[in-house]
Amino acid sequence: MRLKINLIGVLLIFALAVNAQKAMTAAMKQTDVLVRHVDSARILKPTFVSPRTVENGQFKMVVSRDWTSGFFPSQLWYFYAYTKDEKWLTLAKKYTDDIKKEQFNTTTHDLGFMIYGPFGNGYRITKDEAYKPIIIQAAKSLATRFNVKAGVIKSWDHNTDKWKYPVIIDNMMNLELLFEATKLTGDSSFYKLAVTHANTTMKNHFRPDFSSWHVIDYDIETGNVRNKLTAQGYANESAWARGQAWALYGYTLCYRYTKDPIYLAQAEGIAGFILNSKVTPDDGIPFWDYNDPEIPNASRDASAAAITASALYELTGYSRNGKRYKAAADKILASLGTANYTNKLGDNYGFILAHSTGHRPAKSEVDVPINYADYYYIEALLRKQGVKLR
């Protein structure tokens, strides 16, 4: 009987691996379509460098300073790492180079997404030394946004009527750039800055159930919290789904770099909040906000699901709860790979996933394909197959 059960387990693992390979093949075919649309769009508007979404039937590209500009070339780097096909290498280099100037951008906290994604992947995969100083300069630019008194990196410079020194949970994702800068330079100041930000965020951003506020506004004279708010969630006290996914991923990567058990415990707590939710449908794809009163008649967020799945696969390797996390990630990934969430070949201009929610309160990018959903979906597929990414 045990032999039979073990055989069934082996066959199931094999089937899941085969499905992941098929999903990767389908994703690359779909991205071929996307590349053609990108190239056509750039003939008309050369300053627009990356595809972002399809909204109201319109294909939307962004300039390099957009916070999402790095996801498309980062995805291409993953395809090259997976296939070693020179086609993907050529494309990845081309679209990565278009974002290079943002290494000097000190007006955004999103340099991890914009620079470390494409240039970090490029450096890791090819060891091209030309990418190294760009990563380091981007870390220096990000460091200028750190306030010693508050102990955090400022997220936004806009809407000063709403907040004075806003820090959003998304900012946890950009700490990877700082950790890597210390590895590349030996300068521990980047590492210390990242740890300080992570610790301050852990202290002020989370509720007892490990759900997170979206925005914390600080007083930089005293370092105290002025207010706890949302920008993209349903309400100040609600749990915005993508924010919870950013938090899970962010503290998981903090544990990767530091091996400090407080970050592992934080990641596990956040995972518990996400996986214990009573409102998430059986397929594991969350609604855009866990507290939207319109549930179940609310939009889903495939991007939050993809980010969560990728983070759970990594967390699996660190935690005693690994089996639970892997099972949850497998379920999410299987759901995203169905026709319910994956676009048919050629549909939606070549984006892979449908049904993400960007900024529902602003009625922006609601129930659409979006580039970061595709990127983290590909990352999760690679992690599912045991491909080493970091």
For each residue, the residues with C-beta under 8 A, 3 or more apart:
1: 4 5
2: 5 6
3: 6 7
4: 1 7 8
5: 1 2 8 9
6: 2 3 9 10
7: 3 4 10 11
8: 4 5 11 12
9: 5 6 12 13
10: 6 7 13 14
11: 7 8 14 15
12: 8 9 15 16
13: 9 10 16 17
14: 10 11 17 18
15: 11 12 18 19
16: 12 13 19 20 330 334 384
17: 13 14 20 21 384 385
18: 14 15 21 22
19: 15 16 22 23 334 337
20: 16 17 23 24 333 381 384 385
21: 17 18 24 25 385
22: 18 19 25 26
23: 19 20 26 27 333 337 342 381
24: 20 21 27 28 82 378 381 382 385
25: 21 22 28 29
26: 22 23 29 30 342 345
27: 23 24 30 31 352 374 377 378 381
28: 24 25 31 32 79 83 88
29: 25 26 32 33 345
30: 26 27 33 34 343 345 346 350 351 352
31: 27 28 34 35 75 76 79 350 352
32: 28 29 35 36 350
33: 29 30 36 37 345 346 349 350
34: 30 31 37 38 51 72 349 350 351
35: 31 32 38 39 91 350
36: 32 33 39 40 350
37: 33 34 40 41 51 59 349 350
38: 34 35 41 42 50 51 61 72 95
39: 35 36 42 43
40: 36 37 43 44
41: 37 38 44 45 48 51 59 61
42: 38 39 45 46 48 49 61
43: 39 40 46
44: 40 41
45: 41 42 48 61
46: 42 43
47: 63
48: 41 42 45 61 62 63
49: 42 61 62 63 64 69 95 98 99
50: 38 61 62 64 66 68 69 70 71 72 73 95 98 99 371
51: 34 37 38 41 59 60 61 62 72 349 350 351 371
52: 60 61 62 66 68 370 371
53: 60 351 358 365 368 369 370 371
54: 57 58 59 60 348 349 351 368 369
55: 58 60 364 365 368
56:
57: 54
58: 54 55
59: 37 41 51 54 349
60: 51 52 53 54 55
61: 38 41 42 45 48 49 50 51 52
62: 48 49 50 51 52 66 68 69
63: 47 48 49 66 69
64: 49 50 69 98 99 101 102 114
65: 69 102 105 108 114
66: 50 52 62 63 69
67: 108 110 113 114
68: 50 52 62 71 113 370 371 372
69: 49 50 62 63 64 65 66 72 98 99 102 114
70: 50 73 74 99 113 114 115 116 117 118
71: 50 68 74 75 113 117 371 372 374 375
72: 34 38 50 51 69 75 76 95 371 375
73: 50 70 76 77 91 92 95 96 98 99 117 118
74: 70 71 77 78 117 118 121 375
75: 31 71 72 78 79 371 374 375 378
76: 31 72 73 79 80 88 91 92 95 96
77: 73 74 80 81 88 92 96 118 121 122 125
78: 74 75 81 82 121 375 378 379 382 389
79: 28 31 75 76 82 83 85 88 92 378
80: 76 77 83 84 85 88 89 92 125
81: 77 78 84 121 125 382 387 389
82: 24 78 79 382 387
83: 28 79 80 88
84: 80 81
85: 79 80 88 89
86: 89 90
87: 90 91
88: 28 76 77 79 80 83 85 91 92
89: 80 85 86 92 93 126
90: 86 87 93 94
91: 35 73 76 87 88 94 95
92: 73 76 77 79 80 88 89 95 96 118 121 122
93: 89 90 96 97 122
94: 90 91 97 98
95: 38 49 50 72 73 76 91 92 98 99 118
96: 73 76 77 92 93 99 100 118 119 122
97: 93 94 100
98: 49 50 64 69 73 94 95
99: 49 50 64 69 70 73 95 96 102 114 115 118 119
100: 96 97 103 119 134
101: 64 104 105
102: 64 65 69 99 105 111 114 115 138
103: 100 111 115 134 135 137 138 141
104: 101 137 141
105: 65 101 102 108 111 114 141
106: 141 144 145
107: 157
108: 65 67 105 111 114
109: 142 145 153 154 155 156 168 170 171 174
110: 67 113 114 170 174
111: 102 103 105 108 114 115 116 138 139 141 142 174 177
112: 115 116 117 142 173 174 175 176 177
113: 67 68 70 71 110 116 117 173 174 372
114: 64 65 67 69 70 99 102 105 108 110 111 117 118 138
115: 70 99 102 103 111 112 118 119 120 134 135 138 177
116: 70 111 112 113 119 120 135 138 174 176 177 180
117: 70 71 73 74 112 113 114 120 121 375
118: 70 73 74 77 92 95 96 99 114 115 121 122
119: 96 99 100 115 116 122 123 131 134 135 138
120: 115 116 117 123 124 131 135 176 177 180
121: 74 77 78 81 92 117 118 124 125
122: 77 92 93 96 118 119 125 126 128 131
123: 119 120 126 127 128 131 132 135
124: 120 121 127 390
125: 77 80 81 121 122
126: 89 122 123 131
127: 123 124
128: 122 123 131
129: 132
130: 133 134
131: 119 120 122 123 126 128 134 135
132: 123 129 135 136 184
133: 130 136 137
134: 100 103 115 119 130 131 137 138
135: 103 115 116 119 120 123 131 132 138 139 177 180 181 184
136: 132 133 139 140 181 184 185
137: 103 104 133 134 140 141
138: 102 103 111 114 115 116 119 134 135 141 142 177
139: 111 135 136 142 143 177 178 180 181 190
140: 136 137 143 144 181
141: 103 104 105 106 111 137 138 144
142: 109 111 112 138 139 145 146 153 174 177 178
143: 139 140 146 178 189 190 193
144: 106 140 141
145: 106 109 142 153 154
146: 142 143 152 153 154 193 196 197
147: 150 151 152 153 154 165 218 220
148: 151
149: 220 221 222 223
150: 147 165 167 200 218 219 220 223
151: 147 148 196 197 199 200 223
152: 146 147 165 167 171 196 197 200 201 216 218
153: 109 142 145 146 147 167 171 174 193 197
154: 109 145 146 147 157 165 166 167
155: 109 166 167 168 170 171 215
156: 109 159 163 166 168
157: 107 154 160
158:
159: 156 162 163 166
160: 157 163 164
161:
162: 159 166 217 229
163: 156 159 160 166 215 217 226 227 229
164: 160 217 218 219 220 226
165: 147 150 152 154 217 218 219 220 226
166: 154 155 156 159 162 163 215 216 217 218 229
167: 150 152 153 154 155 171 201 205 215 216 217 218
168: 109 155 156 171 214 215 216 231 243
169: 172 201 205 212 213 214 243 246 247 250
170: 109 110 155 173 174 242 243 246
171: 109 152 153 155 167 168 174 175 197 201
172: 169 175 197 198 201 246 247 249 250 251 254
173: 112 113 170 176 246 249 250 253
174: 109 110 111 112 113 116 142 153 170 171 177 178
175: 112 171 172 178 179 194 197 198 250 253 254
176: 112 116 120 173 179 180 253 257
177: 111 112 115 116 120 135 138 139 142 174 180 181
178: 139 142 143 174 175 181 182 190 191 193 194
179: 175 176 182 183 190 191 194 253 257
180: 116 120 135 139 176 177 183 184
181: 135 136 139 140 177 178 184 185 187 190
182: 178 179 185 186 187 188 189 190 191
183: 179 180
184: 132 135 136 180 181
185: 136 181 182 190
186: 182
187: 181 182 190
188: 182 191 192
189: 143 182 192 193
190: 139 143 178 179 181 182 185 187 193 194
191: 178 179 182 188 194 195 257
192: 188 189 195 196
193: 143 146 153 178 189 190 196 197
194: 175 178 179 190 191 197 198 254 257
195: 191 192 198 199 254 258 260
196: 146 151 152 192 193 199 200
197: 146 151 152 153 171 172 175 193 194 200 201
198: 172 175 194 195 201 202 250 251 254 263
199: 151 195 196 202 203
200: 150 151 152 196 197 203 204
201: 152 167 169 171 172 197 198 204 205 216
202: 198 199 205 206 251 262 266
203: 199 200
204: 200 201 216 225 228
205: 167 169 201 202 212 213 216 247
206: 202 210 211 212 213 247 266 269
207: 210 211 212 213
208:
209: 273
210: 206 207 266 269 270 272 273
211: 206 207 239 244 273 290
212: 169 205 206 207 239 243 244 247 270
213: 169 205 206 207 216 228 229 230 236 237
214: 168 169 229 230 231 232 233 240 243
215: 155 163 166 167 168 228 229 230 231
216: 152 166 167 168 201 204 205 213 225 227 228 229
217: 162 163 164 165 166 167 225 226 227 228 229
218: 147 150 152 164 165 166 167 223 224 225 226
219: 150 164 165 222 223 224 225 226
220: 147 149 150 164 165 223
221: 149
222: 149 219
223: 149 150 151 218 219 220
224: 218 219
225: 204 216 217 218 219 228
226: 163 164 165 217 218 219
227: 163 216 217
228: 204 213 215 216 217 225 236
229: 162 163 166 213 214 215 216 217 236
230: 213 214 215 233 234 235 236 238 240 361
231: 168 214 215 361
232: 214 240 242 243 358 359 360 361 362
233: 214 230 236 238 239 240 243 289 291 361
234: 230 238 240 289 291 292 293 360 361
235: 230 238 291
236: 213 228 229 230 233
237: 213 291
238: 230 233 234 235 289 290 291 292
239: 211 212 233 243 244 273 289 290 291
240: 214 230 232 233 234 243 244 288 289 290
241: 244 245 286 287 288 289 290 301 304 357
242: 170 232 245 246 288 301 303 304 307 357
243: 168 169 170 212 214 232 233 239 240 246 247
244: 211 212 239 240 241 247 248 270 273 274 290 304 308
245: 241 242 248 249 274 303 304 305 307 308 311
246: 169 170 172 173 242 243 249 250 307
247: 169 172 205 206 212 243 244 250 251 270
248: 244 245 251 252 267 270 271 274 307 308 311 312 315
249: 172 173 245 246 252 253 307 308 310 311
250: 169 172 173 175 198 246 247 253 254
251: 172 198 202 247 248 254 255 263 264 266 267 270
252: 248 249 255 256 263 267 311 314 315 318
253: 173 175 176 179 249 250 256 257 314
254: 172 175 194 195 198 250 251 257 258 260 263 266 267
255: 251 252 258 259 260 261 263 264 267 318
256: 252 253 259 314 318 390
257: 176 179 191 194 253 254
258: 195 254 255 263
259: 255 256
260: 195 254 255 263 264
261: 255 264 265
262: 202 265 266
263: 198 251 252 254 255 258 260 266 267
264: 251 255 260 261 267 268 318 319
265: 261 262 268 269
266: 202 206 210 251 254 262 263 269 270
267: 248 251 252 254 255 263 264 270 271 311 315 318 319
268: 264 265 271 272 315 319 321
269: 206 210 265 266 272 273
270: 210 212 244 247 248 251 266 267 273 274
271: 248 267 268 274 275 311 312 315 321 325
272: 210 268 269 275 276
273: 209 210 211 239 244 269 270 276 277
274: 244 245 248 270 271 277 280 286 308
275: 271 272 324 325 328
276: 272 273
277: 273 274 280 286 290
278:
279: 286 287 290 295
280: 274 277 284 285 286 287 290
281: 284 285 286 287 296 300
282:
283: 331 332 335 340
284: 280 281 305 328 331 332 335
285: 280 281 300 301 302 305 332 335 336 341 355
286: 241 274 277 279 280 281 290 300 301 304 305 308
287: 241 279 280 281 290 292 295 296 298 299 300 301
288: 240 241 242 292 298 299 300 301 304 357 360 366
289: 233 234 238 239 240 241 292 298 360
290: 211 238 239 240 241 244 277 279 280 286 287
291: 233 234 235 237 238 239
292: 234 238 287 288 289 295 298
293: 234
294: 297 298
295: 279 287 292 298
296: 281 287
297: 294
298: 287 288 289 292 294 295
299: 287 288 355 357 360 366 367
300: 281 285 286 287 288 305 355 356 357 367
301: 241 242 285 286 287 288 304 305 355 356 357
302: 285 305 306 336 341 353 354 355 356 373 377
303: 242 245 306 307 353 356 357 358 370 372 373 376
304: 241 242 244 245 286 288 301 307 308 356
305: 245 284 285 286 300 301 302 308 309 332 335 336
306: 302 303 309 310 332 336 353 373 374 375 376 377 379 380
307: 242 245 246 248 249 303 304 310 311 372 376
308: 244 245 248 249 274 286 304 305 311 312 329 332
309: 305 306 312 313 328 329 332 333 336 376 377 380
310: 249 306 307 313 314 329 376 379 380 383
311: 245 248 249 252 267 271 307 308 314 315
312: 248 271 308 309 315 316 325 326 328 329 332
313: 309 310 316 317 325 326 329 380 383 384
314: 252 253 256 310 311 317 318 383
315: 248 252 267 268 271 311 312 318 319 322 325
316: 312 313 319 322 323 325 326 329
317: 313 314 322
318: 252 255 256 264 267 314 315 322
319: 264 267 268 315 316 322 325
320:
321: 268 271 324 325
322: 315 316 317 318 319 325 326
323: 316 326 327
324: 275 321 327 328
325: 271 275 312 313 315 316 319 321 322 328 329
326: 312 313 316 322 323 329 330
327: 323 324 330 331
328: 275 284 309 312 324 325 331 332
329: 308 309 310 312 313 316 325 326 332 333 380 384
330: 16 326 327 333 334 384
331: 283 284 327 328 334 335
332: 283 284 285 305 306 308 309 312 328 329 335 336 380
333: 20 23 309 329 330 336 337 377 380 381 384
334: 16 19 330 331 337 338
335: 283 284 285 305 331 332 338 340 341
336: 285 302 305 306 309 332 333 341 342 353 377
337: 19 23 333 334 341 342
338: 334 335 341 342
339: 342 344
340: 283 335 355
341: 285 302 335 336 337 338 353 354 355
342: 23 26 336 337 338 339 352 353 354
343: 30 347 348 351 352 353 354 369
344: 339 347
345: 26 29 30 33
346: 30 33 350
347: 343 344
348: 54 343 351 354 369
349: 33 34 37 51 54 59 369
350: 30 31 32 33 34 35 36 37 51 346
351: 30 34 51 53 54 343 348 354 369 370 371 374
352: 27 30 31 342 343 369 373 374 377 378
353: 302 303 306 336 341 342 343 356 369 370 373 374 377
354: 302 341 342 343 348 351 367 368 369
355: 285 299 300 301 302 340 341 367 368
356: 300 301 302 303 304 353 365 367 368 369 370 373
357: 241 242 288 299 300 301 303 360 365 366 367 368
358: 53 232 303 364 365 366 368 370
359: 232 362 363 364 365 366
360: 232 234 288 289 299 357 363 364 366
361: 230 231 232 233 234
362: 232 359
363: 359 360 366
364: 55 358 359 360
365: 53 55 356 357 358 359 368 370
366: 288 299 357 358 359 360 363
367: 299 300 354 355 356 357
368: 53 54 55 354 355 356 357 358 365
369: 53 54 343 348 349 351 352 353 354 356 373 374
370: 52 53 68 303 351 353 356 358 365 373 374
371: 50 51 52 53 68 71 72 75 351 374 375
372: 68 71 113 303 307 375 376
373: 302 303 306 352 353 356 369 370 376 377
374: 27 71 75 306 351 352 353 369 370 371 377 378
375: 71 72 74 75 78 117 306 371 372 378 379
376: 303 306 307 309 310 372 373 379 380
377: 27 302 306 309 333 336 352 353 373 374 380 381
378: 24 27 75 78 79 352 374 375 381 382
379: 78 306 310 375 376 382 383 389
380: 306 309 310 313 329 332 333 376 377 383 384
381: 20 23 24 27 333 377 378 384 385
382: 24 78 81 82 378 379 385 387 389
383: 310 313 314 379 380 386 387 389
384: 16 17 20 313 329 330 333 380 381
385: 17 20 21 24 381 382
386: 383
387: 81 82 382 383
388:
389: 78 81 379 382 383
390: 124 256
